[in-house]
Amino acid sequence: MVNRKQYNRYGTSDVIEAQYEPGSYGHVLKNKLGIKRKREMDEAESAALKVALDTLLGMYDENHCFTEEDIRKTHKIWLGNIYEWAGKYRQVKLSKGGFTFAFPAQVPKLMDDFEQDFLRAYTPCKFRSSEQIIKALAIIHTELVLIHPFREGNGRVARILATLMALQAGLPPLDFSWIVGKKKKEYIAAIQAGMSHNYRPMEKIFASVIHITLRAR
């Protein structure tokens, strides 16, 4: 199971994923494209994400049991043309909104445990009831985000995995675009609730995601 221990924030490091692009004033991570502006990098990552999702949709069938290797592969397919460290577990400490994620040295073991305890239990996501599907999506998503295995893109990788699981359940690609503002705060609170293995708030989020996705069709 995921270790909930807290750790100190960041710390200096000479590993490449801790470096910023020269001339970006500490706003853009060092990248293969030499991008220095955050808006340009956001656009590059978004464009790459669309291409990656198209690729990934054709890679896994409804009977596939996802592994930690699949998650690393997903990250690599998405960001491999942008960052040297794409597809590799992070070597730096990360914190966000006052919350500190797992210490880097623990990530490989946490991801192995994540595969054994969660991915094998909830994928393929072929459950009979909508409640079971929502539960599977909520638990997998929460636990993966809590581990935060990569330097960048953890939330988006978790959303990609949720979409692939939803397709296994016979649902269309999920629409997360409405999770902004107040809803984003609810989403963050749901992640934090997962620290005590309370997945109900995230189940509520995914129930809304599925409802809005189906309503838009």
N, CA, C and O of each residue as an XYZ file, in Angstrom:
868
protein
N       0.840     -1.195      0.000
C       0.000      0.000      0.000
C       0.878      1.249      0.000
O       2.067      1.179      0.313
N       0.283      2.399     -0.355
C       1.056      3.618     -0.469
C       1.494      4.122      0.904
O       0.680      4.244      1.820
N       2.792      4.414      1.036
C       3.330      4.987      2.252
C       2.909      6.444      2.346
O       3.141      7.205      1.407
N       2.297      6.856      3.447
C       1.767      8.209      3.555
C       2.748      9.181      4.220
O       2.360     10.299      4.560
N       3.997      8.781      4.410
C       4.942      9.621      5.130
C       5.216     10.932      4.393
O       5.298     10.947      3.164
N       5.357     12.015      5.127
C       5.631     13.322      4.557
C       7.139     13.562      4.526
O       7.887     13.045      5.356
N       7.563     14.360      3.543
C       8.979     14.657      3.400
C       9.198     16.137      3.151
O       8.266     16.873      2.828
N      10.480     16.572      3.311
C      10.816     17.970      3.111
C      10.670     18.385      1.657
O      10.731     17.555      0.750
N      10.478     19.673      1.451
C      10.175     20.204      0.129
C      11.437     20.327     -0.722
O      12.432     20.903     -0.284
N      11.393     19.792     -1.921
C      12.418     19.923     -2.939
C      13.826     19.639     -2.428
O      14.144     18.496     -2.099
N      14.678     20.670     -2.356
C      16.096     20.441     -2.113
C      16.838     20.552     -3.428
O      16.269     20.270     -4.483
N      18.104     20.958     -3.385
C      18.859     21.153     -4.615
C      19.233     19.809     -5.213
O      19.371     18.815     -4.499
N      19.396     19.788     -6.529
C      19.765     18.571     -7.234
C      20.385     18.945     -8.565
O      20.013     19.952     -9.168
N      21.337     18.129     -9.030
C      21.944     18.390    -10.325
C      21.395     17.456    -11.400
O      21.906     17.446    -12.520
N      20.356     16.667    -11.079
C      19.760     15.800    -12.085
C      19.020     16.661    -13.102
O      18.530     17.741    -12.773
N      18.942     16.177    -14.330
C      18.419     16.991    -15.420
C      16.970     17.413    -15.201
O      16.583     18.502    -15.625
N      16.175     16.593    -14.561
C      14.767     16.945    -14.379
C      14.564     18.072    -13.370
O      13.463     18.610    -13.247
N      15.626     18.428    -12.651
C      15.545     19.546    -11.713
C      16.026     20.847    -12.352
O      15.979     21.907    -11.727
N      16.490     20.762    -13.604
C      17.047     21.929    -14.267
C      15.986     22.652    -15.094
O      15.042     22.045    -15.600
N      16.170     23.960    -15.215
C      15.270     24.773    -16.019
C      15.961     25.227    -17.293
O      17.185     25.347    -17.342
N      15.173     25.476    -18.309
C      15.705     25.918    -19.589
C      16.378     27.284    -19.420
O      15.763     28.214    -18.898
N      17.632     27.412    -19.857
C      18.315     28.708    -19.765
C      17.504     29.799    -20.461
O      17.043     29.624    -21.589
N      17.342     30.905    -19.783
C      16.584     32.013    -20.354
C      15.101     31.966    -20.056
O      14.360     32.859    -20.467
N      14.647     30.924    -19.337
C      13.217     30.818    -19.006
C      12.906     31.425    -17.649
O      11.750     31.465    -17.229
N      13.948     31.899    -16.959
C      13.783     32.515    -15.641
C      13.100     31.573    -14.637
O      12.327     32.001    -13.780
N      13.415     30.270    -14.774
C      12.891     29.293    -13.833
C      11.424     28.940    -14.032
O      10.781     28.410    -13.126
N      10.891     29.236    -15.222
C       9.475     28.961    -15.475
C       9.249     27.712    -16.338
O       8.152     27.154    -16.338
N      10.273     27.272    -17.070
C      10.129     26.135    -17.986
C      11.262     25.150    -17.741
O      12.434     25.527    -17.722
N      10.903     23.888    -17.553
C      11.914     22.857    -17.338
C      12.778     22.669    -18.587
O      12.318     22.869    -19.711
N      14.038     22.282    -18.369
C      14.952     22.042    -19.470
C      14.338     21.026    -20.423
O      13.879     19.969    -19.990
N      14.325     21.333    -21.698
C      13.623     20.478    -22.664
C      14.375     20.358    -23.980
O      15.274     21.148    -24.270
N      13.999     19.363    -24.772
C      14.651     19.085    -26.047
C      14.362     20.132    -27.105
O      15.112     20.268    -28.071
N      13.281     20.870    -26.928
C      12.837     21.815    -27.946
C      13.394     23.221    -27.738
O      13.227     24.093    -28.590
N      14.049     23.434    -26.614
C      14.593     24.752    -26.322
C      13.537     25.798    -26.034
O      13.787     26.995    -26.175
N      12.362     25.353    -25.632
C      11.260     26.281    -25.329
C      11.550     27.008    -24.014
O      11.956     26.395    -23.027
N      11.337     28.316    -24.022
C      11.632     29.133    -22.855
C      10.395     29.769    -22.229
O      10.452     30.234    -21.090
N       9.286     29.795    -22.951
C       8.071     30.436    -22.450
C       7.065     29.390    -22.010
O       6.829     28.403    -22.707
N       6.473     29.619    -20.838
C       5.541     28.646    -20.270
C       4.340     28.415    -21.171
O       3.921     27.271    -21.348
N       3.777     29.467    -21.745
C       2.613     29.299    -22.612
C       2.950     28.423    -23.816
O       2.147     27.584    -24.223
N       4.127     28.619    -24.377
C       4.540     27.812    -25.520
C       4.725     26.355    -25.108
O       4.379     25.441    -25.856
N       5.275     26.144    -23.905
C       5.441     24.771    -23.428
C       4.085     24.121    -23.157
O       3.884     22.950    -23.479
N       3.162     24.870    -22.572
C       1.814     24.330    -22.328
C       1.179     23.880    -23.644
O       0.543     22.827    -23.703
N       1.352     24.673    -24.688
C       0.795     24.341    -25.996
C       1.471     23.105    -26.578
O       0.811     22.252    -27.172
N       2.792     23.011    -26.405
C       3.530     21.852    -26.922
C       3.105     20.569    -26.208
O       2.922     19.531    -26.845
N       2.951     20.644    -24.890
C       2.532     19.467    -24.129
C       1.107     19.061    -24.485
O       0.807     17.870    -24.580
N       0.229     20.038    -24.682
C      -1.164     19.740    -25.028
C      -1.261     19.084    -26.396
O      -2.012     18.127    -26.581
N      -0.495     19.603    -27.355
C      -0.502     19.027    -28.705
C       0.039     17.602    -28.676
O      -0.501     16.713    -29.335
N       1.111     17.386    -27.908
C       1.693     16.046    -27.798
C       0.736     15.091    -27.103
O       0.707     13.901    -27.417
N      -0.048     15.605    -26.161
C      -1.001     14.773    -25.431
C      -2.086     14.225    -26.362
O      -2.472     13.062    -26.252
N      -2.569     15.057    -27.269
C      -3.591     14.618    -28.218
C      -3.067     13.505    -29.114
O      -3.764     12.524    -29.371
N      -1.839     13.663    -29.586
C      -1.218     12.637    -30.434
C      -1.018     11.352    -29.635
O      -1.299     10.257    -30.124
N      -0.530     11.494    -28.402
C      -0.280     10.321    -27.562
C      -1.561      9.553    -27.270
O      -1.568      8.322    -27.289
N      -2.645     10.276    -27.000
C      -3.903      9.615    -26.681
C      -4.400      8.804    -27.874
O      -4.898      7.691    -27.706
N      -4.266      9.358    -29.072
C      -4.656      8.613    -30.270
C      -3.847      7.326    -30.388
O      -4.380      6.277    -30.748
N      -2.561      7.416    -30.084
C      -1.693      6.229    -30.136
C      -2.090      5.207    -29.081
O      -2.201      4.016    -29.371
N      -2.300      5.670    -27.875
C      -2.596      4.778    -26.761
C      -3.954      4.098    -26.899
O      -4.133      2.966    -26.448
N      -4.899      4.776    -27.515
C      -6.227      4.181    -27.691
C      -6.172      2.917    -28.544
O      -7.037      2.048    -28.439
N      -5.145      2.826    -29.393
C      -5.018      1.642    -30.246
C      -4.088      0.580    -29.684
O      -3.866     -0.450    -30.321
N      -3.545      0.819    -28.503
C      -2.550     -0.104    -27.940
C      -3.135     -1.138    -26.984
O      -2.610     -2.247    -26.874
N      -4.207     -0.787    -26.299
C      -4.719     -1.658    -25.239
C      -6.171     -2.051    -25.490
O      -7.005     -1.202    -25.806
N      -6.466     -3.335    -25.348
C      -7.828     -3.786    -25.588
C      -8.609     -3.868    -24.281
O      -8.093     -3.532    -23.215
N      -9.842     -4.313    -24.375
C     -10.738     -4.318    -23.217
C     -10.342     -5.339    -22.156
O     -10.848     -5.295    -21.035
N      -9.450     -6.248    -22.498
C      -9.049     -7.283    -21.544
C      -7.674     -7.036    -20.933
O      -7.148     -7.882    -20.211
N      -7.105     -5.896    -21.220
C      -5.744     -5.625    -20.761
C      -5.709     -5.260    -19.279
O      -6.482     -4.423    -18.814
N      -4.808     -5.898    -18.553
C      -4.558     -5.548    -17.155
C      -3.342     -4.620    -17.142
O      -2.237     -5.035    -17.493
N      -3.544     -3.396    -16.747
C      -2.482     -2.407    -16.812
C      -1.395     -2.670    -15.771
O      -1.655     -3.230    -14.706
N      -0.175     -2.256    -16.103
C       0.987     -2.451    -15.242
C       1.689     -1.115    -15.022
O       1.381     -0.123    -15.681
N       2.630     -1.105    -14.092
C       3.400      0.113    -13.879
C       4.243      0.418    -15.108
O       4.529      1.583    -15.386
N       4.643     -0.609    -15.848
C       5.395     -0.389    -17.086
C       4.529      0.336    -18.121
O       5.026      1.187    -18.859
N       3.250      0.005    -18.174
C       2.334      0.697    -19.086
C       2.253      2.183    -18.746
O       2.162      3.025    -19.640
N       2.285      2.497    -17.469
C       2.196      3.891    -17.044
C       3.458      4.649    -17.439
O       3.382      5.795    -17.882
N       4.623      4.011    -17.280
C       5.869      4.641    -17.723
C       5.876      4.817    -19.234
O       6.347      5.829    -19.754
N       5.341      3.807    -19.937
C       5.277      3.876    -21.393
C       4.354      5.005    -21.841
O       4.650      5.708    -22.808
N       3.253      5.175    -21.149
C       2.319      6.261    -21.463
C       3.008      7.619    -21.347
O       2.875      8.472    -22.224
N       3.739      7.804    -20.265
C       4.462      9.058    -20.041
C       5.504      9.286    -21.131
O       5.682     10.409    -21.603
N       6.189      8.220    -21.527
C       7.228      8.303    -22.566
C       6.623      8.643    -23.922
O       7.156      9.484    -24.646
N       5.524      8.002    -24.267
C       4.870      8.265    -25.552
C       4.410      9.711    -25.635
O       4.505     10.346    -26.686
N       3.912     10.224    -24.519
C       3.423     11.601    -24.494
C       4.557     12.634    -24.541
O       4.546     13.533    -25.382
N       5.533     12.501    -23.636
C       6.524     13.566    -23.458
C       7.925     13.226    -23.954
O       8.866     13.991    -23.743
N       8.061     12.081    -24.610
C       9.387     11.640    -25.046
C      10.095     12.582    -25.995
O      11.325     12.630    -26.010
N       9.348     13.331    -26.787
C       9.956     14.279    -27.716
C      10.215     15.643    -27.085
O      10.740     16.548    -27.733
N       9.840     15.782    -25.807
C       9.978     17.080    -25.137
C      11.016     17.036    -24.017
O      11.833     17.949    -23.897
N      10.993     15.981    -23.193
C      11.891     15.910    -22.046
C      12.754     14.642    -22.081
O      12.284     13.569    -22.460
N      14.011     14.784    -21.685
C      14.932     13.647    -21.622
C      14.457     12.595    -20.622
O      14.686     11.401    -20.814
N      13.802     13.037    -19.565
C      13.435     12.137    -18.476
C      12.033     11.542    -18.634
O      11.533     10.900    -17.710
N      11.404     11.741    -19.766
C      10.061     11.184    -19.986
C      10.081      9.665    -19.837
O      10.971      8.992    -20.356
N       9.108      9.145    -19.136
C       9.002      7.701    -18.942
C       9.844      7.165    -17.801
O       9.862      5.960    -17.549
N      10.547      8.061    -17.104
C      11.381      7.646    -15.978
C      10.798      8.205    -14.684
O      10.274      9.319    -14.655
N      10.894      7.432    -13.636
C      10.406      7.909    -12.351
C      11.289      9.055    -11.852
O      12.498      9.077    -12.080
N      10.663      9.983    -11.181
C      11.356     11.211    -10.779
C      12.465     10.956     -9.768
O      12.445      9.995     -8.999
N      13.443     11.875     -9.811
C      14.569     11.843     -8.896
C      14.580     13.059     -7.966
O      15.536     13.267     -7.219
N      13.531     13.842     -8.018
C      13.449     15.053     -7.193
C      12.222     14.982     -6.296
O      11.241     14.302     -6.597
N      12.308     15.706     -5.183
C      11.167     15.807     -4.282
C      10.163     16.788     -4.862
O      10.539     17.775     -5.494
N       8.888     16.513     -4.644
C       7.830     17.378     -5.160
C       6.803     17.674     -4.076
O       6.480     16.815     -3.256
N       6.302     18.890     -4.085
C       5.194     19.248     -3.207
C       4.295     20.224     -3.938
O       4.733     20.932     -4.845
N       3.034     20.255     -3.535
C       2.074     21.136     -4.202
C       0.984     21.517     -3.204
O       0.405     20.655     -2.544
N       0.713     22.807     -3.105
C      -0.341     23.277     -2.215
C      -0.146     22.882     -0.774
O      -1.115     22.632     -0.057
N       1.116     22.821     -0.337
C       1.397     22.451      1.045
C       1.452     20.950      1.285
O       1.704     20.509      2.406
N       1.217     20.158      0.237
C       1.240     18.697      0.353
C       2.506     18.161     -0.301
O       2.807     18.510     -1.442
N       3.249     17.318      0.407
C       4.486     16.744     -0.107
C       4.249     15.305     -0.552
O       3.714     14.487      0.196
N       4.655     15.014     -1.780
C       4.475     13.674     -2.326
C       5.609     12.751     -1.875
O       6.570     13.194     -1.246
N       5.485     11.485     -2.198
C       6.426     10.466     -1.739
C       7.871     10.813     -2.095
O       8.139     11.429     -3.127
N       8.798     10.407     -1.222
C      10.214     10.616     -1.456
C      10.628      9.853     -2.716
O      10.184      8.722     -2.914
N      11.473     10.448     -3.576
C      11.825      9.816     -4.861
C      12.318      8.378     -4.765
O      11.965      7.543     -5.598
N      13.129      8.086     -3.756
C      13.673      6.735     -3.627
C      12.588      5.689     -3.395
O      12.804      4.502     -3.639
N      11.430      6.125     -2.928
C      10.334      5.194     -2.661
C       9.466      4.910     -3.880
O       8.717      3.934     -3.904
N       9.569      5.769     -4.891
C       8.630      5.685     -6.011
C       8.623      4.324     -6.705
O       7.539      3.781     -6.921
N       9.777      3.736     -7.069
C       9.730      2.420     -7.739
C       8.984      1.366     -6.926
O       8.185      0.607     -7.475
N       9.244      1.317     -5.611
C       8.549      0.332     -4.758
C       7.064      0.660     -4.662
O       6.229     -0.244     -4.699
N       6.726      1.934     -4.539
C       5.319      2.321     -4.466
C       4.583      1.961     -5.747
O       3.423      1.549     -5.707
N       5.250      2.114     -6.872
C       4.607      1.776     -8.147
C       4.461      0.261     -8.310
O       3.474     -0.210     -8.875
N       5.431     -0.493     -7.822
C       5.276     -1.954     -7.821
C       4.086     -2.357     -6.963
O       3.286     -3.207     -7.356
N       3.974     -1.744     -5.791
C       2.840     -2.030     -4.908
C       1.522     -1.592     -5.544
O       0.502     -2.270     -5.414
N       1.555     -0.462     -6.227
C       0.373      0.054     -6.917
C      -0.119     -0.949     -7.954
O      -1.322     -1.166     -8.097
N       0.814     -1.555     -8.672
C       0.434     -2.574     -9.652
C      -0.179     -3.791     -8.966
O      -1.223     -4.291     -9.382
N       0.483     -4.258     -7.914
C       0.016     -5.468     -7.232
C      -1.318     -5.249     -6.512
O      -2.212     -6.093     -6.585
N      -1.447     -4.128     -5.825
C      -2.606     -3.908     -4.956
C      -3.808     -3.291     -5.659
O      -4.950     -3.515     -5.256
N      -3.554     -2.514     -6.711
C      -4.642     -1.765     -7.332
C      -4.869     -2.089     -8.815
O      -5.989     -2.403     -9.216
N      -3.818     -2.014     -9.620
C      -4.008     -2.276    -11.048
C      -4.511     -3.696    -11.305
O      -5.370     -3.912    -12.161
N      -3.976     -4.652    -10.567
C      -4.415     -6.037    -10.761
C      -5.831     -6.267    -10.239
O      -6.530     -7.171    -10.699
N      -6.246     -5.450     -9.285
C      -7.588     -5.610     -8.715
C      -8.657     -4.913     -9.555
O      -9.798     -5.371     -9.608
N      -8.296     -3.807    -10.215
C      -9.310     -2.979    -10.875
C      -9.169     -2.846    -12.385
O      -9.949     -2.135    -13.019
N      -8.177     -3.526    -12.972
C      -8.096     -3.575    -14.433
C      -7.907     -5.023    -14.861
O      -7.236     -5.784    -14.166
N      -8.488     -5.421    -15.997
C      -9.327     -4.590    -16.867
C     -10.599     -4.120    -16.141
O     -11.146     -4.817    -15.287
N     -11.038     -2.932    -16.509
C     -12.181     -2.301    -15.839
C     -13.486     -2.765    -16.480
O     -14.160     -2.008    -17.179
N     -13.820     -4.012    -16.228
C     -15.015     -4.613    -16.836
C     -15.958     -5.078    -15.732
O     -16.149     -6.276    -15.523
N     -16.532     -4.127    -15.041
C     -17.433     -4.440    -13.933
C     -18.885     -4.299    -14.374
O     -19.188     -3.585    -15.330
N     -19.761     -4.976    -13.680
C     -21.158     -5.034    -14.099
C     -21.935     -3.769    -13.774
O     -22.798     -3.358    -14.550
N     -21.648     -3.161    -12.668
C     -22.431     -1.995    -12.260
C     -21.639     -0.698    -12.432
O     -20.409     -0.693    -12.405
N     -22.368      0.387    -12.608
C     -21.728      1.694    -12.734
C     -21.017      2.068    -11.435
O     -19.990      2.747    -11.456
N     -21.562      1.625    -10.316
C     -20.946      1.917     -9.024
C     -19.565      1.280     -8.922
O     -18.628      1.891     -8.407
N     -19.442      0.050     -9.414
C     -18.147     -0.631     -9.386
C     -17.151      0.042    -10.324
O     -15.968      0.157    -10.003
N     -17.629      0.481    -11.471
C     -16.761      1.173    -12.431
C     -16.251      2.478    -11.827
O     -15.060      2.783    -11.894
N     -17.154      3.232    -11.246
C     -16.780      4.511    -10.627
C     -15.790      4.282     -9.494
O     -14.822      5.030     -9.359
N     -16.019      3.268     -8.688
C     -15.105      2.956     -7.598
C     -13.716      2.631     -8.125
O     -12.720      3.121     -7.594
N     -13.643      1.810     -9.164
C     -12.353      1.439     -9.752
C     -11.614      2.665    -10.276
O     -10.423      2.831    -10.014
N     -12.308      3.513    -11.005
C     -11.693      4.720    -11.550
C     -11.197      5.637    -10.436
O     -10.095      6.179    -10.517
N     -12.006      5.806     -9.406
C     -11.660      6.705     -8.309
C     -10.438      6.225     -7.544
O      -9.547      7.016     -7.236
N     -10.389      4.944     -7.239
C      -9.268      4.405     -6.461
C      -7.978      4.465     -7.253
O      -6.959      4.936     -6.746
N      -8.008      3.992     -8.492
C      -6.804      4.006     -9.324
C      -6.290      5.431     -9.503
O      -5.097      5.692     -9.351
N      -7.187      6.340     -9.823
C      -6.790      7.720    -10.066
C      -6.182      8.357     -8.814
O      -5.125      8.984     -8.884
N      -6.839      8.199     -7.695
C      -6.367      8.798     -6.448
C      -5.004      8.265     -6.038
O      -4.102      9.034     -5.707
N      -4.856      6.949     -6.061
C      -3.601      6.348     -5.618
C      -2.436      6.725     -6.532
O      -1.326      6.949     -6.049
N      -2.670      6.797     -7.833
C      -1.591      7.157     -8.757
C      -1.160      8.602     -8.555
O       0.035      8.898     -8.543
N      -2.118      9.495     -8.398
C      -1.771     10.900     -8.185
C      -1.041     11.082     -6.855
O      -0.127     11.902     -6.765
N      -1.424     10.341     -5.836
C      -0.748     10.444     -4.543
C       0.715     10.023     -4.631
O       1.568     10.614     -3.969
N       1.008      9.027     -5.427
C       2.404      8.614     -5.609
C       3.170      9.678     -6.391
O       4.328      9.960     -6.084
N       2.528     10.269     -7.403
C       3.149     11.313     -8.218
C       4.492     10.824     -8.762
O       5.532     11.397     -8.436
N       4.484      9.782     -9.578
C       5.744      9.131     -9.955
C       6.665      9.935    -10.870
O       7.861      9.652    -10.934
N       6.135     10.929    -11.578
C       6.938     11.638    -12.569
C       7.209     13.085    -12.176
O       6.511     13.657    -11.339
N       8.223     13.659    -12.789
C       8.577     15.055    -12.524
C       7.477     16.002    -12.968
O       7.264     17.046    -12.353
N       6.781     15.640    -14.032
C       5.750     16.494    -14.610
C       4.702     15.617    -15.282
O       5.021     14.549    -15.805
N       3.445     16.070    -15.266
C       2.402     15.390    -16.026
C       1.672     14.278    -15.305
O       1.002     13.474    -15.953
N       1.777     14.201    -13.984
C       1.149     13.099    -13.248
C      -0.373     13.098    -13.351
O      -0.982     12.051    -13.572
N      -0.986     14.267    -13.192
C      -2.439     14.338    -13.285
C      -2.949     13.946    -14.653
O      -3.963     13.259    -14.777
N      -2.240     14.387    -15.685
C      -2.676     14.069    -17.046
C      -2.471     12.597    -17.374
O      -3.295     12.003    -18.069
N      -1.386     11.997    -16.888
C      -1.200     10.554    -17.074
C      -2.304      9.791    -16.357
O      -2.820      8.803    -16.880
N      -2.666     10.242    -15.166
C      -3.751      9.590    -14.422
C      -5.076      9.721    -15.172
O      -5.890      8.798    -15.151
N      -5.299     10.855    -15.831
C      -6.536     11.028    -16.609
C      -6.521     10.165    -17.867
O      -7.558      9.643    -18.276
N      -5.354     10.015    -18.479
C      -5.248      9.110    -19.632
C      -5.604      7.694    -19.206
O      -6.388      7.019    -19.873
N      -5.027      7.241    -18.090
C      -5.319      5.883    -17.600
C      -6.800      5.727    -17.301
O      -7.385      4.686    -17.601
N      -7.418      6.752    -16.711
C      -8.855      6.695    -16.424
C      -9.653      6.571    -17.715
O     -10.641      5.838    -17.769
N      -9.231      7.279    -18.747
C      -9.921      7.202    -20.041
C      -9.792      5.812    -20.644
O     -10.765      5.272    -21.172
N      -8.603      5.228    -20.571
C      -8.394      3.880    -21.107
C      -9.216      2.849    -20.331
O      -9.753      1.907    -20.913
N      -9.308      3.036    -19.024
C     -10.142      2.144    -18.214
C     -11.619      2.324    -18.543
O     -12.370      1.351    -18.595
N     -12.032      3.562    -18.763
C     -13.430      3.835    -19.098
C     -13.810      3.160    -20.401
O     -14.916      2.637    -20.535
N     -12.904      3.171    -21.355
C     -13.169      2.502    -22.630
C     -13.339      1.000    -22.419
O     -14.171      0.375    -23.077
N     -12.566      0.419    -21.513
C     -12.735     -1.002    -21.192
C     -14.125     -1.267    -20.623
O     -14.686     -2.348    -20.797
N     -14.667     -0.267    -19.944
C     -15.989     -0.401    -19.324
C     -17.117     -0.072    -20.290
O     -18.289     -0.094    -19.913
N     -16.763      0.235    -21.544
C     -17.787      0.536    -22.539
C     -18.226      1.985    -22.565
O     -19.245      2.318    -23.170
N     -17.460      2.853    -21.909
C     -17.772      4.277    -21.884
C     -16.969      5.013    -22.947
O     -15.954      4.494    -23.410
N     -17.396      6.203    -23.343
C     -16.622      7.009    -24.288
C     -15.448      7.676    -23.569
O     -15.388      7.637    -22.340
N     -14.513      8.287    -24.304
C     -13.420      9.036    -23.668
C     -13.965     10.074    -22.702
O     -14.889     10.816    -23.036
N     -13.404     10.126    -21.524
C     -13.940     10.971    -20.462
C     -13.601     12.448    -20.660
O     -12.527     12.796    -21.151
N     -14.534     13.299    -20.269
C     -14.365     14.748    -20.375
C     -14.045     15.325    -18.996
O     -14.906     15.385    -18.118
N     -12.793     15.747    -18.824
C     -12.362     16.345    -17.558
C     -12.278     17.864    -17.655
O     -11.871     18.522    -16.698
N     -12.655     18.427    -18.797
C     -12.414     19.847    -19.055
C     -13.149     20.783    -18.100
O     -12.737     21.930    -17.922
N     -14.222     20.313    -17.489
C     -15.026     21.163    -16.603
C     -14.465     21.243    -15.183
O     -14.988     21.992    -14.358
N     -13.414     20.487    -14.889
C     -12.840     20.517    -13.544
C     -11.902     21.716    -13.431
O     -10.682     21.580    -13.525
N     -12.485     22.872    -13.231
C     -11.751     24.125    -13.073
C     -12.400     24.926    -11.939
O     -13.511     24.621    -11.504
N     -11.693     25.949    -11.474
C     -12.253     26.806    -10.432
C     -12.640     26.056     -9.180
O     -11.818     25.354     -8.592
N     -13.890     26.200     -8.768
C     -14.382     25.551     -7.558
C     -14.289     24.039     -7.673
O     -13.958     23.356     -6.704
N     -14.584     23.515     -8.862
C     -14.517     22.067     -9.069
C     -13.089     21.551     -8.934
O     -12.871     20.430     -8.476
N     -12.115     22.372     -9.334
C     -10.712     21.970     -9.193
C     -10.356     21.845     -7.715
O      -9.615     20.942     -7.328
N     -10.879     22.747     -6.892
C     -10.638     22.679     -5.454
C     -11.257     21.411     -4.866
O     -10.671     20.774     -3.991
N     -12.449     21.051     -5.355
C     -13.099     19.822     -4.898
C     -12.275     18.598     -5.300
O     -12.151     17.632     -4.547
N     -11.719     18.671     -6.503
C     -10.880     17.574     -7.000
C      -9.642     17.408     -6.120
O      -9.299     16.289     -5.739
N      -8.973     18.509     -5.798
C      -7.789     18.459     -4.948
C      -8.140     17.918     -3.565
O      -7.392     17.127     -2.990
N      -9.273     18.347     -3.044
C      -9.722     17.848     -1.741
C      -9.981     16.343     -1.797
O      -9.720     15.626     -0.831
N     -10.497     15.871     -2.933
C     -10.761     14.442     -3.101
C      -9.452     13.647     -3.111
O      -9.384     12.553     -2.551
N      -8.418     14.196     -3.746
C      -7.112     13.554     -3.737
C      -6.595     13.464     -2.305
O      -6.106     12.418     -1.876
N      -6.705     14.550     -1.582
C      -6.216     14.576     -0.200
C      -6.986     13.611      0.692
O      -6.415     13.022      1.610
N      -8.270     13.449      0.429
C      -9.068     12.495      1.201
C      -8.552     11.076      1.018
O      -8.690     10.235      1.907
N      -7.960     10.817     -0.137
C      -7.409      9.498     -0.410
C      -6.242      9.131      0.485
O      -5.876      7.959      0.579
N      -5.651     10.124      1.145
C      -4.559      9.836      2.082
C      -5.018      8.901      3.199
O      -4.231      8.108      3.716
N      -6.278      8.998      3.562
C      -6.831      8.131      4.604
C      -7.704      7.034      3.990
O      -8.547      6.443      4.664
N      -7.484      6.775      2.695
C      -8.214      5.738      1.964
C      -9.713      6.020      1.881
O     -10.526      5.101      1.775
N     -10.062      7.292      1.931
C     -11.451      7.710      1.734
C     -11.607      8.106      0.270
O     -11.177      9.185     -0.138
N     -12.220      7.232     -0.511
C     -12.342      7.469     -1.947
C     -13.707      8.023     -2.348
O     -13.955      8.278     -3.527
N     -14.573      8.206     -1.386
C     -15.923      8.682     -1.715
C     -15.929     10.035     -2.429
O     -16.665     10.192     -3.402
N     -15.135     11.022     -1.983
C     -15.123     12.296     -2.708
C     -14.697     12.144     -4.165
O     -15.254     12.804     -5.042
N     -13.706     11.276     -4.435
C     -13.280     11.075     -5.819
C     -14.319     10.284     -6.603
O     -14.462     10.488     -7.809
N     -15.035      9.400     -5.953
C     -16.122      8.687     -6.623
C     -17.187      9.685     -7.080
O     -17.743      9.550     -8.170
N     -17.464     10.672     -6.255
C     -18.422     11.716     -6.621
C     -17.931     12.495     -7.846
O     -18.713     12.824     -8.738
N     -16.623     12.785     -7.874
C     -16.039     13.483     -9.018
C     -16.214     12.656    -10.287
O     -16.642     13.180    -11.315
N     -15.888     11.381    -10.221
C     -15.973     10.529    -11.415
C     -17.413     10.269    -11.836
O     -17.693     10.111    -13.024
N     -18.318     10.225    -10.883
C     -19.733     10.089    -11.250
C     -20.160     11.292    -12.086
O     -20.902     11.147    -13.057
N     -19.691     12.477    -11.706
C     -20.009     13.692    -12.471
C     -19.315     13.684    -13.821
O     -19.905     14.075    -14.828
N     -18.063     13.239    -13.847
C     -17.319     13.157    -15.117
C     -18.057     12.278    -16.110
O     -18.227     12.653    -17.271
N     -18.491     11.121    -15.664
C     -19.199     10.197    -16.541
C     -20.537     10.777    -16.976
O     -20.908     10.677    -18.145
N     -21.258     11.382    -16.043
C     -22.564     11.991    -16.375
C     -22.411     13.076    -17.435
O     -23.162     13.106    -18.410
N     -21.447     13.961    -17.247
C     -21.237     15.065    -18.198
C     -20.753     14.523    -19.537
O     -21.159     15.022    -20.587
N     -19.894     13.512    -19.515
C     -19.403     12.903    -20.756
C     -20.548     12.310    -21.561
O     -20.645     12.535    -22.767
N     -21.412     11.558    -20.902
C     -22.520     10.911    -21.605
C     -23.566     11.927    -22.071
O     -24.175     11.756    -23.127
N     -23.768     12.969    -21.292
C     -24.761     13.985    -21.652
C     -24.351     14.749    -22.911
O     -25.195     15.220    -23.673
N     -23.030     14.862    -23.112
C     -22.520     15.623    -24.258
C     -22.555     14.841    -25.564
O     -22.310     15.400    -26.633
N     -22.857     13.552    -25.479
C     -22.848     12.729    -26.698
C     -24.155     12.884    -27.472
O     -24.326     12.266    -28.524
